């Protein structure tokens, strides 16, 4: 997969250094994967949440943080849309 939005991840990990190792491993996993359907992700990340429009939410570091992505399976692109704490995620998505 091609990963777009590494700058968001860099900003996130500079603020939340305890998540850096998890994010680095996730990046390597994404770039080494060929996800063609959501089940491919679910097989590796059982706690991932799948929303409309191919939005996938990953629980980072035991659900302390959330990583919001959008997956384009046909063209093999994972776009990072947002990363932050679980609390920030809840506030951000209140009323959605």
N, C-alpha and C positions, 0 to 999 in steps of 0.2 A: 504494500500500500504506500501511497505517497502521502506524507503528512504536511498539512498546511497549518500555519499558526504557531510555530515554535516560539515566536516572540512572546505570545501570551503565556506559554509554559515557563519561559525564562523569567518573566516578570513575577509569575506566581511562585516559582521556587526560590527566587531571591527574597521574597517576603516570608515564605513558609519552608524554611530549610529542612525541616523534618520530613517533608514530602519529596525532596529532591531525588533520592534513590528510587522511590516508587515510580516517579515520573520518568526518570531515565530508563528504567526497565520497561515501562509501558511504551515509550518511544521506540525502543529497540524491537519490542514485540510487534508494534504496528508496522514498522518499516520492513519487518521480516515476514509479514503475513500476507495472505491473499484471501481476504474476506469477500465472499460472494453473496452470502445471505446472513441475516441476523443470527442464525443458529451458530455460525462460525465464531461469532463474538461470545455468545452465551456459553459455548463449550469451554472457553478460556476464562471468561469473567461472568461467573454465575449470578453475581449481584447486579449486573448492568441492567439499567432500565431502558426500555425502548418506547419512544414517543412517536407522534406523527411526524411525517416528512423526514424519516430516517435519522431523527435525532436520537442519540444514545448518550445516556448519563452513566458515567463510571464512578463508583465509590472508591475514593483514594484513601489509602492508609486506614482501613477499617471504618470507612464512612465518616472520617473526620472532615474530609474535603470532598468536593464534587467537581467532576470534569465533564463539561458539556461539549459534545461533538456532533457533527453531522457527517453521515457516511454516504458517499456516492459509490455504491457497489459496482455499477457498470463500468465506471472509469477508474476505480481503485483509488479514491481519494478520501482521506479522513481530514476533516477541517475542524480545528479546535475553535469553539465559539466562546468559551468562558471557562474559568477555573477559579475556585474560591472555597471558603468554608461552607460547611453544611448550613449553618445559620444564614450566611449571605445568600446561599442558593434559595432557601425558603423565602427570605424577604424579596429576593429578585423575582420569584415566580408566584408570589401571593396574588391570588385572583386570576391566575391563568386557567 
